[in-house]
Amino acid sequence: MPDTNENTQEPQQRINRHFLRYLREDAKLTREQLAQEMDVETELVHHWESGRRQPSQRHQFDLEKLFGIEAGALCLEMPQLLIEDFSAAYFGDESARERLEWVEKNRRLGQSLSVIPTQSKTRASELFAELLEEVLTP
């Protein structure tokens, strides 16, 4: 049965939810497929990517192993990732260039979504936000 309980020990640092989503999309996995790989509910993967919940230490380790990144790499903040990627892209690393393009695309999306009121959402704005998420989620 898939693990839905995250009451296990929390990682010492918060993961970078944007980096997790990037890694999933780069691996051409849907949330459902990643959930199956991790033996968790799809909703839990969604919570990790939205920042509502953090993966347990075991899940963080398993995610890093699955995506072939070093231990703790999921906790790198965007500035650290960008500095590394700018340096790598400068020296011709094609995957670093792709990551920078992904960040730019999603930065624009984030700016577009920021116009939706967060304090007093009307039902229409909630429906709009849900629709956008459905359309944009692979």
N, C-alpha and C positions, 0 to 999 in steps of 0.2 A: 504494500500500500504506500502511495506517495507520502512523503513527509510534509506535513503542513504546520508542524509545531516548531517555532523558532525560539523556544525558551532555552536553548542551549547557550553556551557562553558566547557573548558578542565579540566580534573582532575588536582589537584595540583601537584601530582607526576606522573611520567611515570609508566605505568604498566610493569610488567615483562612478556614480550611476550612469553618467553620459558615456564613460569609457566602456562600461559593461554593455550598454546598448550597442555601441560601435562594434565591439568585439563580436557580439551575437550577430549583428547584421553583416559584418565582414565575413563571418563563417557561414553566411547564408542560412541561418537558422531562424525559424519563427520562435515566438515565445513558447508555443506549445512544444516544439521540438526540443528546445533547451530544457524545458521542464521535464520532459521524458528522460533526457540525458542525465539530469540531476536527480531524478526520482522525487520530484516535488510537484505541487499543484501549479498550474499555469498562472494562477492569480498571485502566487508568491513571487514568481519571476517578475510579473508586472509591478509588484510592490517594491522589489529591489531596484528596478529601473526607474521608478517614480520617486524613490527616496523615502517612501513611507516605512520601509523596513530595511534592515541590514541582514545580510546573510550571516549565518553562524560561522565560526572559525572553520569548521569542517566544510561547509558549503563554499566559503571563500577559497579555501585551499583547492577544493575540487574544481571550482570555476577557473582558477589560475592554471591548474594542470590541464584542464580541457582546452583552454585557449592557448596553451603553450607559452605563458608569460611567467616571469620570475615571481617568487613569493613576495607579496606586498605590493606588486605592481598595480593591483586594482585600487589601491588607496592613494595613488598619485593624484595630485590636484591638477586641474587644467593647465595652469601656468607651467608646471614641471613638464607635463606631457608636450605642451606646445614648444617649449624651449628645445626639448630633445628632438621633436619632429622637425622644427625649423632647421636645426643643425643637420639632421640626417637628410632632409630634402635638399639642402644647399649642396650636399655632396652626392646628389643623384639617387637617393633612396626613393624608389617609386612608391612603395607602400606608405612611407612617411608623407609623401605628397597627397596620396589618397586620403589619409587620415586628416590632413589639413583641409582638404576640400569638404570632407564630411563635417568637420567642425564649423566651417563657414556656412554650409547649407543649413545646419541645425541652429546656428546663431540667428540667422534670419527668421527661421521658423519660430524660435523662442520670442523674438521681438514681436512677431505677428500675434502670437498667443497672449502676449502681455497686455493687450488691449482689453481682454476679457476681465471684467471686474472680479476681484477675489473677495472683497469684504462683503458685498451684498449682491451675490449672484442672483440674477433672475432666472426663472426656469428656461427662458429662451437661451440665455448665455450658457447655461449648463448643458442644454441639448446641443448647442453649437460646439462646445468643447468636447463633448462625447463623440459627436460626428467627426470632428477633426481627428481625434485620437484613433477612431476606427479606420478612417481613410488612410492615415499615416502609419499605422502599425502593420508591419508585415505579417 
